[in-house]
């Protein structure tokens, strides 16, 4: 799943520099369509393009990715919490069945 928040951060940074999509695309040597696609979150840039974007935005990967990494962390935590809860319910059920055999 492509996280649209990365594209949103890229757009915010571009706008903070006062650049249109056209100006930014020309600055880094890509098409306006490519900038639009990334900003909408329809595509995530590969390494080479990501470096171009970050350099063009005069920012670091950290500044762009902090929100994304927070989302990933929260998703993983939610998954493990849910899995742990299911696992504990299964253990409880097995344990109660075992006790009933005594």
N, CA, C and O of each residue as an XYZ file, in Angstrom:
408
protein
N       0.846     -1.186      0.000
C       0.000      0.000      0.000
C       0.885      1.241      0.000
O       1.827      1.348      0.785
N       0.584      2.131     -0.849
C       1.355      3.369     -0.923
C       0.742      4.369      0.043
O      -0.459      4.637      0.001
N       1.570      4.910      0.903
C       1.064      5.847      1.891
C       1.022      7.250      1.292
O       2.051      7.797      0.895
N      -0.176      7.826      1.230
C      -0.367      9.138      0.613
C       0.252     10.261      1.422
O       0.427     11.373      0.924
N       0.585      9.966      2.680
C       1.160     11.021      3.516
C       2.548     11.441      3.056
O       2.942     12.592      3.245
N       3.288     10.522      2.456
C       4.605     10.885      1.919
C       4.421     11.901      0.797
O       5.112     12.918      0.757
N       3.501     11.628     -0.101
C       3.209     12.568     -1.193
C       2.746     13.909     -0.679
O       3.104     14.955     -1.220
N       1.943     13.870      0.375
C       1.455     15.121      0.968
C       2.615     15.937      1.529
O       2.659     17.157      1.367
N       3.554     15.259      2.188
C       4.723     15.966      2.741
C       5.582     16.554      1.627
O       6.104     17.662      1.753
N       5.724     15.810      0.543
C       6.502     16.318     -0.603
C       5.830     17.564     -1.168
O       6.497     18.555     -1.467
N       4.510     17.513     -1.314
C       3.766     18.669     -1.825
C       3.914     19.863     -0.884
O       4.154     20.982     -1.338
N       3.773     19.636      0.413
C       3.903     20.726      1.388
C       5.280     21.378      1.301
O       5.402     22.602      1.347
N       6.313     20.549      1.173
C       7.675     21.087      1.098
C       7.883     21.870     -0.194
O       8.521     22.923     -0.199
N       7.332     21.339     -1.299
C       7.439     22.056     -2.588
C       6.760     23.409     -2.503
O       7.308     24.418     -2.945
N       5.550     23.425     -1.925
C       4.815     24.672     -1.800
C       5.520     25.648     -0.856
O       5.475     26.860     -1.068
N       6.166     25.126      0.179
C       6.907     25.988      1.106
C       8.065     26.688      0.389
O       8.470     27.787      0.769
N       8.585     26.043     -0.643
C       9.647     26.658     -1.446
C       9.082     27.616     -2.494
O       9.831     28.296     -3.195
N       7.753     27.662     -2.591
C       7.102     28.562     -3.542
C       7.175     28.081     -4.981
O       7.134     28.884     -5.913
N       7.282     26.766     -5.162
C       7.396     26.203     -6.507
C       6.080     25.567     -6.947
O       5.385     24.928     -6.157
N       5.754     25.756     -8.220
C       4.621     25.034     -8.803
C       5.118     23.635     -9.157
O       6.320     23.372     -9.121
N       4.207     22.752     -9.493
C       4.621     21.418     -9.932
C       5.488     21.521    -11.181
O       6.472     20.796    -11.323
N       5.119     22.419    -12.081
C       5.871     22.592    -13.317
C       7.297     23.068    -13.038
O       8.256     22.541    -13.603
N       7.430     24.073    -12.159
C       8.755     24.596    -11.821
C       9.615     23.541    -11.133
O      10.806     23.410    -11.418
N       9.001     22.799    -10.233
C       9.733     21.778     -9.499
C      10.168     20.647    -10.432
O      11.296     20.159    -10.348
N       9.268     20.240    -11.314
C       9.596     19.181    -12.275
C      10.770     19.600    -13.152
O      11.690     18.818    -13.395
N      10.727     20.838    -13.623
C      11.819     21.341    -14.462
C      13.123     21.417    -13.663
O      14.190     21.095    -14.186
N      13.042     21.831    -12.428
C      14.225     21.970    -11.564
C      14.959     20.645    -11.391
O      16.189     20.606    -11.383
N      14.192     19.551    -11.251
C      14.849     18.267    -10.983
C      14.895     17.335    -12.201
O      15.438     16.233    -12.123
N      14.323     17.784    -13.325
C      14.432     17.017    -14.560
C      13.473     15.846    -14.698
O      13.833     14.797    -15.232
N      12.251     16.030    -14.214
C      11.212     15.005    -14.390
C       9.985     15.681    -14.993
O       9.978     16.895    -15.202
N       8.960     14.900    -15.269
C       7.746     15.481    -15.842
C       6.821     15.988    -14.726
O       6.891     15.547    -13.579
N       5.963     16.922    -15.108
C       4.952     17.426    -14.185
C       4.017     16.293    -13.764
O       3.577     16.231    -12.616
N       3.722     15.406    -14.702
C       2.861     14.262    -14.409
C       3.480     13.385    -13.311
O       2.770     12.878    -12.442
N       4.791     13.212    -13.357
C       5.470     12.407    -12.342
C       5.320     13.048    -10.959
O       5.023     12.360     -9.982
N       5.526     14.361    -10.879
C       5.381     15.078     -9.602
C       3.959     14.915     -9.081
O       3.752     14.642     -7.899
N       2.991     15.079     -9.955
C       1.590     14.940     -9.573
C       1.303     13.535     -9.046
O       0.630     13.371     -8.028
N       1.813     12.536     -9.740
C       1.595     11.140     -9.348
C       2.169     10.857     -7.963
O       1.533     10.192     -7.146
N       3.371     11.363     -7.703
C       4.006     11.159     -6.394
C       3.237     11.903     -5.311
O       2.965     11.345     -4.247
N       2.888     13.147     -5.571
C       2.192     13.956     -4.559
C       0.812     13.393     -4.221
O       0.350     13.534     -3.089
N       0.159     12.765     -5.179
C      -1.150     12.152     -4.915
C      -1.018     10.819     -4.192
O      -2.008     10.272     -3.706
N       0.199     10.299     -4.122
C       0.413      9.019     -3.470
C       0.103      7.841     -4.360
O      -0.012      6.713     -3.879
N      -0.036      8.083     -5.665
C      -0.329      7.007     -6.604
C       0.925      6.212     -6.956
O       0.840      5.108     -7.495
N       2.083      6.778     -6.648
C       3.352      6.115     -6.926
C       4.357      6.549     -5.869
O       4.310      7.675     -5.375
N       5.259      5.648     -5.533
C       6.330      5.999     -4.599
C       7.630      6.006     -5.380
O       7.917      5.053     -6.105
N       8.431      7.073     -5.245
C       9.650      7.179     -6.047
C      10.702      6.133     -5.677
O      10.902      5.815     -4.504
N      11.357      5.616     -6.693
C      12.490      4.720     -6.471
C      13.654      5.542     -5.942
O      13.613      6.772     -5.941
N      14.670      4.862     -5.504
C      15.797      5.493     -4.811
C      16.364      6.700     -5.559
O      16.524      7.773     -4.977
N      16.671      6.524     -6.856
C      17.298      7.611     -7.622
C      16.389      8.841     -7.676
O      16.840      9.973     -7.504
N      15.099      8.593     -7.918
C      14.142      9.701     -8.010
C      13.909     10.326     -6.637
O      13.728     11.539     -6.524
N      13.913      9.503     -5.603
C      13.732     10.026     -4.254
C      14.863     10.978     -3.899
O      14.633     12.021     -3.287
N      16.067     10.626     -4.278
C      17.218     11.508     -4.033
C      17.049     12.820     -4.796
O      17.315     13.893     -4.255
N      16.606     12.736     -6.054
C      16.345     13.953     -6.843
C      15.301     14.833     -6.149
O      15.472     16.045     -6.018
N      14.214     14.188     -5.710
C      13.139     14.926     -5.033
C      13.653     15.609     -3.771
O      13.413     16.797     -3.560
N      14.353     14.861     -2.941
C      14.846     15.416     -1.675
C      15.823     16.558     -1.910
O      15.753     17.584     -1.234
N      16.726     16.389     -2.857
C      17.677     17.467     -3.169
C      16.936     18.687     -3.707
O      17.243     19.822     -3.341
N      15.965     18.446     -4.573
C      15.180     19.551     -5.131
C      14.359     20.269     -4.075
O      14.117     21.471     -4.173
N      13.933     19.522     -3.062
C      13.139     20.109     -1.970
C      14.014     20.724     -0.883
O      13.527     21.378      0.039
N      15.326     20.495     -1.020
C      16.279     21.021     -0.037
C      15.927     20.535      1.373
O      15.907     21.307      2.331
N      15.649     19.233      1.465
C      15.263     18.642      2.744
C      15.871     17.260      2.872
O      16.496     16.755      1.939
N      15.683     16.647      4.043
C      16.222     15.310      4.285
C      15.112     14.267      4.179
O      13.922     14.581      4.221
N      15.537     13.046      4.044
C      14.574     11.939      4.029
C      13.857     11.860      5.367
O      12.679     11.504      5.422
N      14.558     12.189      6.448
C      13.935     12.162      7.774
C      12.720     13.078      7.839
O      11.672     12.700      8.363
N      12.867     14.276      7.306
C      11.775     15.249      7.367
C      10.552     14.749      6.604
O       9.418     15.006      7.008
N      10.776     14.045      5.518
C       9.674     13.534      4.711
C       9.099     12.242      5.296
O       7.892     12.011      5.235
N       9.961     11.409      5.859
C       9.519     10.069      6.243
C       9.053      9.904      7.679
O       8.495      8.857      8.010
N       9.254     10.883      8.542
C       8.871     10.726      9.949
C       7.402     10.337     10.092
O       7.080      9.418     10.845
N       6.525     11.007      9.397
C       5.099     10.688      9.493
C       4.821      9.285      8.969
O       4.013      8.553      9.541
N       5.488      8.912      7.883
C       5.290      7.593      7.311
C       5.753      6.509      8.274
O       5.050      5.521      8.485
N       6.932      6.692      8.858
C       7.463      5.697      9.785
C       6.594      5.569     11.029
O       6.441      4.473     11.567
N       6.031      6.668     11.486
C       5.120      6.624     12.625
C       3.890      5.793     12.283
O       3.420      5.007     13.105
N       3.373      5.965     11.077
C       2.215      5.194     10.633
C       2.544      3.709     10.554
O       1.754      2.871     10.989
N       3.697      3.386     10.006
C       4.115      1.987      9.911
C       4.241      1.382     11.306
O       3.767      0.272     11.550
N       4.872      2.104     12.211
C       5.038      1.623     13.587
C       3.683      1.356     14.227
O       3.484      0.310     14.845
N       2.756      2.287     14.086
C       1.431      2.113     14.679
C       0.684      0.928     14.078
O      -0.024      0.214     14.787
N       0.839      0.720     12.786
C       0.198     -0.414     12.120
C       0.761     -1.732     12.633
O       0.013     -2.672     12.902
N       2.075     -1.798     12.766
C       2.719     -3.013     13.278
C       2.291     -3.273     14.715
O       1.979     -4.410     15.070
N       2.270     -2.238     15.543
C       1.835     -2.411     16.930
C       0.398     -2.907     17.006
O       0.084     -3.796     17.797
N      -0.464     -2.337     16.189
C      -1.864     -2.771     16.162
C      -1.960     -4.247     15.779
O      -2.711     -5.002     16.396
N      -1.204     -4.655     14.766
C      -1.206     -6.046     14.329
C      -0.780     -6.971     15.460
O      -1.437     -7.977     15.727
N       0.327     -6.629     16.128
C       0.824     -7.494     17.200
C      -0.112     -7.515     18.397
O      -0.293     -8.558     19.024
N      -0.697     -6.393     18.713
C      -1.660     -6.379     19.817
C      -2.837     -7.286     19.505
O      -3.272     -8.066     20.351
N      -3.353     -7.180     18.278
C      -4.482     -8.009     17.865
C      -4.082     -9.491     17.860
O      -4.836    -10.344     18.330
N      -2.893     -9.789     17.327
C      -2.421    -11.171     17.270
C      -2.213    -11.736     18.663
O      -2.564    -12.884     18.936
N      -1.641    -10.924     19.542
C      -1.410    -11.370     20.916
C      -2.729    -11.657     21.617
O      -2.854    -12.650     22.333
N      -3.709    -10.788     21.413
C      -5.020    -10.990     22.028
C      -5.640    -12.300     21.539
O      -6.166    -13.075     22.338
N      -5.579    -12.549     20.233
C      -6.113    -13.794     19.674
C      -5.364    -15.001     20.223
O      -5.977    -16.010     20.571
N      -4.059    -14.902     20.300
C      -3.238    -15.988     20.819
C      -3.587    -16.281     22.273
O      -3.702    -17.446     22.656
N      -3.758    -15.238     23.090
C      -4.106    -15.429     24.495
C      -5.487    -16.068     24.645
O      -5.692    -16.904     25.525
N      -6.420    -15.680     23.798
C      -7.749    -16.281     23.842
C      -7.679    -17.769     23.497
O      -8.380    -18.580     24.102
N      -6.845    -18.126     22.537
C      -6.668    -19.531     22.166
C      -6.054    -20.311     23.318
O      -6.516    -21.405     23.640
N      -5.027    -19.765     23.938
C      -4.372    -20.420     25.071
C      -5.372    -20.599     26.213
O      -5.425    -21.657     26.841
N      -6.152    -19.575     26.471
C      -7.153    -19.656     27.531
C      -8.148    -20.777     27.243
O      -8.482    -21.561     28.131
N      -8.617    -20.850     26.007
C      -9.571    -21.871     25.613
C      -8.978    -23.269     25.786
O      -9.630    -24.161     26.330
N      -7.755    -23.456     25.328
C      -7.084    -24.756     25.458
C      -6.900    -25.105     26.927
O      -7.134    -26.243     27.336
N      -6.487    -24.138     27.707
C      -6.277    -24.359     29.139
C      -7.583    -24.749     29.835
O      -7.593    -25.663     30.659
N      -8.680    -24.066     29.512
C      -9.970    -24.389     30.124
C     -10.445    -25.784     29.718
O     -11.017    -26.509     30.532
N     -10.208    -26.156     28.467
C     -10.574    -27.508     28.035
C      -9.734    -28.545     28.783
O     -10.241    -29.590     29.192
N      -8.485    -28.254     28.950
C      -7.576    -29.157     29.680
C      -8.035    -29.311     31.111
O      -8.032    -30.420     31.645
N      -8.438    -28.200     31.756
C      -8.927    -28.253     33.150
C     -10.203    -29.069     33.248
O     -10.402    -29.784     34.230
N     -11.067    -28.977     32.252
C     -12.323    -29.701     32.301
C     -12.130    -31.215     32.213
O     -13.012    -31.987     32.590
N     -10.986    -31.620     31.718
C     -10.689    -33.049     31.643
C     -10.292    -33.628     33.000
O     -10.291    -34.848     33.163
N      -9.972    -32.827     33.924
C      -9.543    -33.306     35.258
C     -10.720    -33.660     36.061
O     -10.580    -34.083     37.209
